[in-house]
């Protein structure tokens, strides 16, 4: 839409998308020890040292899925 307005249908679609993604994350994390989110898949790599934590990777994956 050229004027930047959103219809209620579009907003509802976005809200459902967020609800679905957050429900998936909640399902994955249920019962997981919080310390597991600090786990790093590898301590060093040929790219740039240590990898990010599992929590960071999960956050990035969620935002990438929602905003694609």
N, C-alpha and C positions, 0 to 999 in steps of 0.2 A: 504494500500500500504506500503510495507516494507521500502521503502526509504523516506517516509514522504511527497512525492509530492502530489499535488491535481490537479485534472483535471478541466478544465474550467466548465464542467457540475456540478461538486461538488461545486465549488465556486458560480456558479449561483444559485444552490439550497439553499446554506446558505444565500446568499443575498436576495433571495425571502422570506425565513423564517424570516429574520430580518425585511424586509419591511412589511410583513403581521402582525407581532407582533406589530410593532410600529404603524401601521395603526389602529389596534384594540385599543391600548392604547389611541391614539389621539381621536378616536370615543368615548371612555368612558369618557375622560377628557373634551371634548368640552362642554363649558357652565358651567363647575363645578367651583365654587368659589375656588380660590387657598387656602384659609384658610381651606377648607375641607380636604386637604391632611395632615393637622396637627392633624386632629381628631384621637383620640385613642378609639378603641372599648370598652375598659374598663380601669379604672384607676388603678386597682390592680387585681391580680389573685393569685390563690394558687400556681402557678408555680414559678414566679420570679418577682413579682411586676407588674408595669404598662406594658401594651402592647405597641408594636411599633405603630408608626403612620400609617395612611392609605397609605401615600406616600411610606414609607419604605416597607410595605407589598406588595404594587403594584410593586415596583422595584424588590423585591425578587421573586414574582410570574412570572414576565416577564423573569428574568434571569433563573429561574428554567425551564420554558417552552422552552426557546431557547437552553439551554445546556443539556437537557435530551437526 
